[in-house]
C-alpha cells in the first residue's frame, strides 16, 4: 500500500484516456497527469530523466500586460525604458535562481510563459505550468518536494526526487509520468477504453473497491451480513428464554 496511514482518497488519481481496451488500463505507483498547455520551445525540452530533482512552484513565470487601470507617470522617455528593463530583470532573476537549484524539472500551478519555456529548454530543463492543484499535491507527496511560493533561498530539502520521469503518448494524448519515487505516498490509475461510458463505469467500480478496502483497513471490526446478526440474536433470545420459568 503506497498511501499514508490516513489513507486519504484524493492521493489516488484516476485518469481517463480514450482509445484502446479496458484491459490496457494500468497502475502508476507515483503520479501521472495530462500534458498541460505549453508555448513554443517546449518541444526542445528533454522528455525523460532518471533520478531527477524537481522544484514545485506556485508562482507565475511570465511577463504580463499591465491592468487597464494601471497608471505610471514618467517625466522622460528614458524612464519608460527603465521600467521595461526592470520587468525583464525581475523575471530573469527568478529563472536564474530556479536553474541554480539544480532541478531538472520545474512544475508550477500558475502559468509558465514562452520566455521561461525557451529559457529552460536552452538549459535542458523540463517545465510545465498550469498543473492542476490536486496533481501538484500528489507530485509533492510522491517526490517529497515542497510547493514553494518564492524562489529566494531555495533549500535542497525543498526539492523533490523521482527515480524516473517521462512524457509518453497514451492514445491521442500525452502524459507526464513520475515513478520509482522513494517517498511515494500516492498512486495513479490510468483507465483506457473506446468510449467514455466504459471508463466512467470502470471508475465507479474502482471507487467502490477502493472505499471497501480503505474502510476495511481503517476499521478492524467486521459486521457479518446474510442475516447472521438476526440468527445470533435469535439464538441468544432462545437460550435466555430457557432460563425463565413460568409464563412470566
HUHUKA-V622058 format. One record per residue. N is the residue number from 1. PHI is phi in whole degrees, 0 to 359 (NA if undefined). PSI is psi as a letter, one per 20 degrees, with the letter a starting at -180 (none if undefined). Layout:
BEGIN
n | phi | psi
N | PHI | PSI
N | PHI | PSI
END
This chain:
BEGIN
n | phi | psi
1 | NA | p
2 | 265 | i
3 | 275 | r
4 | 283 | r
5 | 298 | h
6 | 283 | i
7 | 51 | l
8 | 294 | p
9 | 293 | h
10 | 290 | i
11 | 279 | i
12 | 253 | o
13 | 269 | p
14 | 236 | o
15 | 244 | p
16 | 258 | p
17 | 232 | o
18 | 289 | q
19 | 105 | q
20 | 80 | a
21 | 255 | q
22 | 298 | h
23 | 287 | i
24 | 275 | i
25 | 295 | q
26 | 207 | r
27 | 254 | p
28 | 252 | o
29 | 279 | m
30 | 167 | c
31 | 229 | q
32 | 219 | p
33 | 214 | q
34 | 293 | q
35 | 307 | p
36 | 274 | r
37 | 301 | p
38 | 222 | q
39 | 259 | r
40 | 302 | q
41 | 105 | i
42 | 297 | h
43 | 293 | i
44 | 277 | i
45 | 279 | q
46 | 295 | q
47 | 245 | j
48 | 207 | p
49 | 220 | q
50 | 238 | p
51 | 51 | l
52 | 274 | q
53 | 266 | q
54 | 232 | p
55 | 249 | p
56 | 251 | p
57 | 234 | q
58 | 230 | l
59 | 224 | q
60 | 276 | q
61 | 233 | m
62 | 203 | q
63 | 279 | p
64 | 239 | q
65 | 290 | q
66 | 293 | q
67 | 293 | q
68 | 299 | h
69 | 266 | j
70 | 286 | q
71 | 222 | p
72 | 234 | p
73 | 256 | p
74 | 231 | q
75 | 255 | h
76 | 229 | q
77 | 302 | h
78 | 296 | h
79 | 295 | h
80 | 296 | g
81 | 296 | h
82 | 295 | h
83 | 292 | g
84 | 298 | g
85 | 298 | h
86 | 294 | h
87 | 298 | g
88 | 295 | h
89 | 297 | h
90 | 295 | g
91 | 289 | h
92 | 294 | h
93 | 296 | g
94 | 297 | g
95 | 295 | g
96 | 298 | g
97 | 293 | h
98 | 293 | g
99 | 298 | h
100 | 294 | i
101 | 291 | h
102 | 86 | j
103 | 286 | p
104 | 264 | i
105 | 229 | p
106 | 239 | p
107 | 239 | p
108 | 220 | q
109 | 290 | h
110 | 259 | r
111 | 297 | q
112 | 244 | o
113 | 284 | r
114 | 293 | h
115 | 299 | g
116 | 293 | h
117 | 300 | g
118 | 291 | h
119 | 300 | g
120 | 290 | h
121 | 299 | h
122 | 295 | h
123 | 250 | j
124 | 59 | l
125 | 243 | p
126 | 271 | p
127 | 222 | q
128 | 211 | p
129 | 253 | r
130 | 58 | k
131 | 286 | p
132 | 305 | q
133 | 304 | g
134 | 298 | g
135 | 292 | h
136 | 295 | h
137 | 293 | h
138 | 293 | h
139 | 298 | g
140 | 299 | g
141 | 294 | h
142 | 286 | h
143 | 260 | i
144 | 83 | j
145 | 277 | q
146 | 254 | q
147 | 279 | o
148 | 260 | q
149 | 252 | j
150 | 209 | q
151 | 254 | j
152 | 278 | p
153 | 54 | l
154 | 288 | p
155 | 271 | q
156 | 299 | h
157 | 291 | i
158 | 274 | i
159 | 276 | q
160 | 270 | r
161 | 218 | p
162 | 224 | q
163 | 292 | h
164 | 210 | p
165 | 235 | p
166 | 205 | q
167 | 255 | p
168 | 236 | q
169 | 268 | p
170 | 236 | o
171 | 65 | c
172 | 264 | j
173 | 240 | r
174 | 246 | p
175 | 237 | q
176 | 264 | p
177 | 239 | p
178 | 246 | p
179 | 216 | r
180 | 57 | l
181 | 269 | p
182 | 298 | h
183 | 260 | k
184 | 303 | p
185 | 231 | k
186 | 205 | r
187 | 210 | q
188 | 227 | p
189 | 252 | p
190 | 262 | o
191 | 260 | p
192 | 251 | q
193 | 179 | q
194 | 284 | i
195 | 219 | q
196 | 296 | h
197 | 294 | h
198 | 292 | g
199 | 291 | h
200 | 296 | g
201 | 294 | h
202 | 296 | h
203 | 295 | g
204 | 298 | g
205 | 294 | g
206 | 295 | g
207 | 300 | g
208 | 299 | g
209 | 296 | g
210 | 297 | g
211 | 294 | h
212 | 293 | g
213 | 295 | g
214 | 299 | g
215 | 294 | h
216 | 295 | h
217 | 283 | h
218 | 276 | h
219 | 242 | o
220 | 279 | i
221 | 282 | q
222 | 233 | p
223 | 256 | o
224 | 287 | q
225 | 248 | a
226 | 66 | k
227 | 81 | j
228 | 297 | h
229 | 295 | g
230 | 296 | g
231 | 295 | h
232 | 293 | g
233 | 296 | g
234 | 298 | g
235 | 297 | g
236 | 296 | g
237 | 294 | h
238 | 294 | g
239 | 295 | h
240 | 291 | h
241 | 296 | h
242 | 289 | i
243 | 272 | i
244 | 255 | p
245 | 265 | q
246 | 80 | a
247 | 280 | i
248 | 293 | none
END
